């Protein structure tokens, strides 16, 4: 047994209190009343019963006490919401789609109404309702009553998130298996309400005891155009302060000649007049647009379709353009012959003596020790590489991160060790950013400056010294960021819904929501031919307890009127 409204200990305390209270009431003396005695033989007995100032009397009506105790206990158990806890052998799981595809017309309202209607016909103990939006949420657990579902659905609307129904279903199956105590696999019926796609091949892989029924008809995209992908990449021109954008535009009406009708493009609030190019796509319903050499001024790049269609959720796309400025580097005269050719080939570097951001110098050259520096130090027989930075928790973490960011894996450590006749080691410490190279590394016979790893180390080292922000290729709801940029979202790496988020490096990035299945015409969905009919059957136990208590109240009233009950 279990209780819906009260914990078990509260129910037990209530029963004890009822038994005690009724016993005390039975012992209390009834109110004094006048009694006519027909003979003096009964005078002593009448006097005993009506003694004044007596609080209690002897316990004389055990059957009446038991009757009232049963009546009060039934009412108390009904109020506590008593119910069976035995797990059913079959279960129904109702899944309500809350993704962006449900924003079309009145799809969500219809699915919600149908779910509430059909949930009422399923036994509460065998019923679970889930919300499938940006996250999987339990709207109604086994044994919970329908009014709770109505309250939890109140005010909910579809979220700006792609459909993740297929990703949620394995989680649902595992949770349902835990709820059954039987050794044999229970029969499980999954009821899907909404437009979320489920591939036939995925349905075919479901266990034999699981049945999936689609309860909502698909709503076809009539004349929709919308953005289904978008991202940022390094400029093909090689310019450091420029990026290229790629955007995919879906056309549900398959009218390529009208695909760009009403397309408005702006960058930083100003209309984009530099044009774009169209790239062939393998999907005839999708057109790819490329915007080249977009300035990296940190302003948003916004694309909007001004013409109205039946699905406005995909009519606007905002891409966050990074802020990139050339690295201002000052090179000491002693190293200009070696470094200037390398820096000239790097579009992100501006060699200048006016307000430099970092220095490249030898240990004997004058320079500001508080400025990030690529330093060539005198050999002391220790480590050949010295790393120092302030954005790490400890030296070990610094060494781990810098090894990856600087591309040190490309260095031929064995060849260097052979040429220099000494082991190659790296020293790491916390402090003002500094990348140190031992002077023997720059000797011609070491071969390091003529290798491919040297310009890579210098290029990445300059960016590492000033902690230059990594490019975020794209940010899409429900998808992890690719590569190193994924760490900027924290441990989750994924944002569930569209909107603006702040990364760990304090940058603000727009997260878009792409769902091709919602933007393009949906494939016909096989909906169960007959209206779903569950087997809610008998009333819950607390209802029966309340009815029996009501019946006992009527019996009590009848017995009291007949004088059968004191």
N, C-alpha and C positions, 0 to 999 in steps of 0.2 A: 504494500500500500504506500501511496505517496499523497502529498497534499499540495494543492495549487496555490492557496492564499497564505498559508501559515507554515512555519517550520514544525517539524515533528515534536520537538520539546515543548513548544508553545501549545500544541494540541493536547499533549499529555497533561501539562499543568492546568489547562482549562478543564479537562475531565475531572481531575482531582478537586479543583475548586468547586465544580458543580456538585460532586458527591458530598463534599464537606458542607457546602452552603445549604443543600436540601436537607441534610441530616440535622443541622442546627435549626432550621425552620421547623422541622418536625418536632423538635424538643421544646420549642417555644410555647408558652402557655397561650391559649386562645383568649380573645377579649372577654372580659367579665360580662355575663348576661343573666337576666332574671330567669329563674327556673321555678315552675309551679310543681310542687310535690303533692301527689294525691294521697300519700300516706306517710306517716312519720317513720315508717320502716326504712324508707329510702333517704331520710333526712341526712344521716351521716355521710352517705356516699355523695349526695349533691353538694354538701358543704365542702367535701374534700376536693371536688372538681372545680369549685368556684372560689377557692381561697384567694383573697386579695394579696397583692404584693408578692406574688410568686412568679418568677421569670420562666422557669422551665417545668416541664412535666415529663412523665415517663414515656418512652418510645412505644407507641401502641399500634402503629399502622405500617408494618413492613411492606405489605403489598402495594399500598399507595405510594410509599417511598420509592420502591423499585420501578413502578409505573412512571412516576415523574422523572426519575433519574434516566430511564430509557428515552423518554420524550426529549429531555434537555440535551442528552448526549447526541441524539440524532440531529437535532437542530445545530448543535455545535460542530459536528463532523460535516454537515452540509455547508455551513458557513466557512469551514476550513478548506473546502474544495477537495474532499477525499476522492481519490482515483486509483485505478489499478496501475501497477508498475510492471506487470509482466510484458515483455517485449512481444509485439505481434510478429507473425511469421511472414507478413507481407508489408510493404511500405510504399508510400507514394511521395515522391519528391517533386515539388512544384517550383520551377525556375522562371523568374520574371526578368526579362531582358531590360536592362537599364542603360544601354549604350547609346551612342549618338544616332544610330539608325532608327531609334524609336522617336526621334524628334520630327519625323515626317508625318504631316497631317495629324490625325487623331489615333495613330497606332498605339501609343502608350495607354491612352484612356480606355480603348477597347480591350487591350490585353489585361489591364488591371481589373476591369469590370468582370471579365471572363474568369480570371484567376479567383477573385473573391467568391464568385458564384459556385465554381466547381470545388473550391477548398471546403465549402460548407458540407459537401457530400462525402467527405473523407473522414474516417475516424480520427479523432485528435491524437490518439496514441500512435497512429501509423502515418502521421502527416508532418512533413517538414517543408518550409517555404524559404527559398533563397532569393536574394537580390544579386543580380549579375551585372554590375556596372563596372566602375574602375576597380573595385575590389569585390570579393565574394563575401556577402554578409547574410547571416541567418535572420530572417524576418520573423519566423514563427517556428519554435522548436516542438518536438513531440510532446503532446499532452497540453500545450497551451491553447487557449480558446481563441475563437475567430475575432472577437472584438479587439484583441491585442494586435492582430494583423492589420485591421482597418486603421487603428491609431498609428501604427508604425509606417504605414503607407501614406498617411495624410501629409500633404505638402511635398512629397517626393516627385522629382521630375527626372527625365533622362539626363545622364551626365555627358559631358563633352569628352568621351572616351571611346576608343574602338571596341568592337565586340570581342570578348575573351571567353565566350561560352565554352569552347572546346578545351581551353586551358583550365577552366574551373571544374569541368565534369569529373576528371580523375580525383580531384580533391573531395568532391561530393561523394563519390563512390567509396572512398576510404573512410569518410566520416560515418556513412551509413553502415558499413560493415562493423564498425566498433559498437554500434547501438544494438546489435542483435547478439543475444547470448546463445543462440542455437549453433550446433556444430555444422549443420548443413547451411549452404548459402541461401539467404532469404530471397524471395521474389521481390524485385525492385522495379517500380514504374517511374520513369522520368517524364515529366510533363513540361514542355517548353512553351512559354508564352512570350511572343515577340518575334522580331525579325532576325535574330542572331543566326548566322549560317551554321549548319552542321553537315560536314561532308559525308556522302554515302559510304565512302571507304572507312571513315572513322566509326560510323554507326555499326558497320559490319564487324568491327573488331571488339564490340562490347561483349561482356560475358553472357553466357546463355541465360542466366537468371535476371538479366537487365533488359528492360524494354523501354525504348524512347519514342514518345509520341509528340508530334508538333501540334499545338493547339491553336496557333494563329496563322492565318493566311498571309503569304508574302505580299507586300505592297510594292509594285514595280515602280522604278524611277521613270517618270513619264518623259520629261524634257529637262533633265538635270545636267548641269555642268558644275564641277567642283574640283578643288585641289586634293590630290590623293598622295602627294609626296613633295618634298622640298628639302634642299640641303645646300651646304656651303663647302667649297673646296679651294685649294690654292689656285691662284691665277695661272693660266697656261702661258701668259705673257712673261711670267717670272718676276713680275713686280711684287715687292714685299708688301706694299701698302695697297694692294688690290686683291680681291677674291672673285671667284666665279660662282654663280648661283645656278642651280638646276631645279626646275619645278615641273611636276607632272600634273596635267589637267585632264580630268575624265569628262567624257561627253556621252551621256546616257542616250541622247537622241541620235548619236552617230552622224552629226552634221558637221563635218570638219570645216566647211566654209564659214560656219558661224561660231567656231570654237572661241575666237578671240573677241567676239562682240561684247562690248561693255567692259572689257578688261581695263582696269585702272591700276597703274603702278606708280609708287612714290618711294622716295628715299629721303629720310630725315624730314618728312613733311612736304618735300618739294617733288613735283612731277618728274618721273624718270623719262628723259628724252634721248638716252643713248641707244635705245632700241634693244632688240634681242634676236636670237636665232632659234629656229625650230629644228628639232632633231627627230629623225624617224624613230618610231617605237614599234616593238613587236606586237603590241596590242593595238588594234585599229581604233579602239574606243578611248585611247589615251594619247595625248599629244604632249611632248616634252619641250619645254622652253628653257633656253639658256641665256643668262644675263652675264656678260663678260666685263671684267675689270671694274667691279663695283668698289668704290673707295672705302677703305676700312676706317671710317670716321666714328664708329660706335653708334651710328644711328640705325633705327629700324627700317627694314625694307618690307613694304606692305604691298600685297597684291589683292585686288578686290574685284569681284564680278558684280557690276551694278545692276545687271538685268535680273529680274526675279524669276525663280523657278520653284518647284515643289519641295525642295530640300535646301533651305538656306544655311544649314549648319556647316557646309563645306565651301561657302562662297568667299571666304577671306583667309589669307595666310600671311602671317607676320614672321619674318626671319630676322634674328638678331645678328647684326653685322659687328664683328669685333673692332676694337680700337687698336690700331697698329701704327706705331711711329718708328722711324728708323733709329737704330741704336747709335748713339753718339759716342764714338770711341776715340781716345787719344793714344797714339803710339809713340813710345820713346824713340829718339833717333837711333839708338843702338840696335833696335829690332825692326826698323822700318824696311830694310832690304828684304828680310824674311817674311814679314807679316803683310805689307801693303799689297802684294799680288794676291794673297789669299782673301783679304778683306774686300778688294775691288771686285772679286767674283761673287761676293755675297750681297744680294740686293737689300738685305735688312740692315746693313751697316753703313754708317756715314762717318768717315774719318775726319775729325775736326779737333781743334784746340779750343773751340768756343763752347763753354758749358758742357763738357763731356760727362757721360753717365758712368763710364768705366775706363780703366787704364790698362795698357799693355806695356810692361816695362821689365827691366832686370832688377835684381835685388839691390844693385849698386846705384841705380838711377834714382833721382829725387822723385817724390810723388806723395800724394795724399793717402795715408795708410787707412783712412776711414772710408775710402771709395772702393767699390768692387774692382778687383784687379786680377788680370792674368799675369802671373809673376814667374819669371825665370830666376830660380834661386841657385846659389852656389852649392855644389855637391858637398854633402857632409857625410857620405857613406850610408845614409839612411834610405828612406823611401824615395822612389823616383817621382812619384806623384803625390801632391798634397791637396786635399780638398777641405774647404772650410765654408760653412754656411750657417745662417742663423734660423732658417725655417725648418728645422728638424728637431725631434724630441731628444735624440741622443746621437752619438757618433756612429753607432752601428746602423741606425735608420738612415742617417745621412749617406753613409757608404753604399747602402743598398739602393737608395733612390738615385744617387748620382751615377752609379755604375750603369743604370738603365738609361737615364736621361742624357748622359754624355756619350753614349755609344761606345763605351770602353771595351765591349766584347769584341769589337772589330780590330783591336790592337793585337799585333802579333807578339805576344808576351814572350814566347819561346825564342823568336828571332832576336828580340831586344836583349834578352838575357844572354844569348850566345855572343851577340856583338859587343855587349858591354862587360861580359864575363862577371855578371852579378845577378842576383834574383830581382825580379820586377815586383815591387810592392807599392801599396797605396796607403797613405796616412790620412785619417779623417778627424776633424775637430769642429767644435762649434765656435762661431764668431763672425766677424765681418767677412762677407763672401770673397773667396779667393780660390783660384785654380792655379796651383803651383806645378811647374815643370822643372825638373832638375836640369842643370846646364848640359850634362853629358847627353841628354836626349836630343839636343839640337845639333850635336856634332855630325858632320857629314858621314863619317864612317859608321855611325849608329844606324843610319838608314831610316830613321823615324820620320824626318821632315820630308822625305821623298815618297813615303808610303801614302796610301789612300786614307788611312785612319787619321793622319795628322790634320788635314783641313777639316775633316768631320769633327774632330775633337775641338778645334778652335771655334768653328761655327756654333756647335752646340754649347760649348763652354761659355761663350759670350752671352747666349740667351739664358743659360743656367745661372750665371752670375747676377743678372738683373731680375731673375725669376719671371721671365716673360711668359704670359698666359698662353696656354695651348688653345688651338683652334677647336671649336665645338662644331663638328660637321653637321649635325642635326640634333634636334630634341623633339621626340615624338612621344605622345602619351602611350603608356603600356609597353614601350620598348627601351632597352638599356642603351646608354650612350656607347658608341664604339670606341675601342682602344683605350688610351690613357684618359680621354675626356670622361669616361664612365666613372672614374674615381671622384670627379667633382660633384656628383650627386650624393655622395656619402655612401653608407653601407647598402642602402636600398638600390641605388643605381637606376631606379625607375620612378617616374612620376606618373600617377594614374590618370589624371585629367589634364585637359588643355588649360593654359594660363601662363602667368609669369612666375618664375621661380628664381631664387637666389642661390647660386652655387657656393661651394666652400671657399672659393677665392673672391667672394663678394660680387661677382658679376651677376647681372640679371639677364636671364635668357627666356625667350618666349618658347613655350612648349606647344606644339601643334597636335591636333588630333586627326589622324588619317584613317579612313576605313573604306577601302575600295568596294567592299561588298555592299556598303550603304549608299555609295555615290553612283554606282553602276546598276543596271537592271538586275534585280534578284532572280535567281533561278526558281522555278515553281517549287513550292514546298508541299509535300504530301501531308495533308491534315487528316486526322482520324475522321472517318466518314460519319460516325455516330457521336452524338454529344456524350461527353464523358460522364459516367455515373459511377460514383464510388459506392462504398458500403458502410455509410456512417451508422446505420442500424440502430442499436439500443442507445438510450440516453446514458450520459455519464453517471458514475456512481453517486456523486453529490446530489444530482437531481433526484435520484431514487430515494436517497436518505431524506431529502427535504419533503418529498411527497408522503413518505411513511410517517414523518413527524407531523405533517399536517393532518393526516388521517387519525393519528393518536390524539391530537388536539380535539378533533371532533368527538372521538370516543370519550375523552375526559369531560367535555362539556355535557355530553349526554348522561354520563354516570353521575356527574355533579347535580344535574337537574333532577335526576331520579333519587337523589339522596344516597347513592351507592358509594360515593367518594367523599371522605371527610374534608 
